[in-house]
């Protein structure tokens, strides 16, 4: 948990998914929250969790720095054609400062084996976002695990040169096809960020923060002691090594204890 908190402390706004622990009243640190996500806050006094209701088999959540951002729980895409295994959920975000800056962040997690069908419906999701939050003067962003690569989605053909195509007119893919967002030996750009053109023109390109860059020596020590780290990572020959000297396959194995995906990050301009 210390390692997870150190990663989340990098961000003013973090979109988190695959929360599978069922929330039950009394909620822990806000509506629809449970213990694991609340314990992930880098500083409980300065980080707030805003969680969606349970959608399918999981939840979406925004973790935000209280001093920089305020977030409302928002709305879930009604999915009139039953396209999505977990309909996207949109959060209404306001950044501090004058003038106030507004952003609607929708989160999605497609089912791998129907990823293409879900992704091709994202223009309808974006239209719904604009219609639903039309009075806010906000920018719009859609993010999450699209499963938009590999055998699930032919990004090189459908999104050639990392361009979304005519169906997504008015929107830009901030995360290119060449990114590797998975903690694995293979390289796949499963996780994506789509932003409206105006926001994209003032923002940087998305990049991957590799979890192996975090010193996970303490994770190895605790995990080997408590049994949640594979024994293959617990050999005495690794004891006392500086993190820079730890073999890359061991770093990857320890990173998988935090997540099977690397964080996808971007600096947004308004």
Protein Blocks (a to p, Z undefined) as FASTA:
>chain_A
ZZmmmmmmmpmbdcdehilbdcddddfkbghiafklmmmpmblklcccdddddehjbccd
ddddfkloccdebjadeklnomafbdcdddddddedjdddddddddddddfklmmmmmmm
mmmmmmmmmmmmmmnopacddedjehpghjlbcfklmmgghigbjmlgoiacfbdfkbcf
bdcfbdcdfbccdddfklmmmpccdddddfklpccklmmmmmmmnopacfklmcfklgop
afklpcfklmmmmmmmmoccdcddddddZZ
